[in-house]
Amino acid sequence: MCALRLWLTVSDSILRSDQTTATNEKCLLEDDQRRLSRERKAKLEEWRPRLFERDLITGGWVYKYAE
C-alpha cells in the first residue's frame, strides 16, 4: 500500500485538529511497522527502501530521484 494512503487518516485528523485520532492512528501504524521489522529479522530478510539509498560518503539516506 502506498505510504501516503497509510498516513492519510493521521494527516486528515491533524488538519481537523483531532489529535486523539491522529495519535491513535499513528501508534497503530508504528506498531505494525515494528511488527513487520521483527518478522523480517526473524526471517533474516534485509529491508530495502524503494525511494531512498545510502549516501556512500555520509552514510545517510538520500532520495533516489533527487536532481
N, C-alpha and C positions, 0 to 999 in steps of 0.2 A: 504494500500500500504506500502511496505517496506520503512523504513526511509532512507535506502541507496539509493534507487531509487529516492526518493523525493529530495534528495540533490545532485543527480548526475550532473545536469546542473550547479549547483553552483560550485561543485568541478572541473568539466571539464573547466569551464570558468576561474577559478583561475589558473589551470595548463596552460591555453593558455594565461595567463596574460590579460584576458579580464575582467577587474574589473567592468566595467559598467554593463555587462550582469550578472556577479556574484552578484553584489549589487541588481540589479532589481529582479532577481530570488529569492534571499534571502528575500527581502521585501515582495514578493508575498507569499512565504511560511509562513513567520511570521504573515502576515495579516490573512491568512487562519487559522493558529493556534489560534490566538486571537479570531477570529470569532467562531471557534468551542468551545473554552473555554467559551465564553459568552453564547452560546446555551446550553452548559451543565449546567452552573449556573442557567439559566432561567428554566431549567427542573429539577433543584435540583439533578442532576446526579453527582456522585463522580467520579473523574478521577483516574484510577488505571493504573500505568505503568506496562508493560508486563515484562520488563527485570530488573527492579530495585525495591528495597524495602527499607523502612526506617530502619536505624540502631536504635535499641531501646535505646542505650546509648547516642549517639551523636545527633540523630535526622536527620542525613544526609542521602543522598541516597547512596545505596550500590548495586553493580551489583549482581543479584541473583545467578549467576553461577560462581562467583569468588571462587577460591580454597582456 
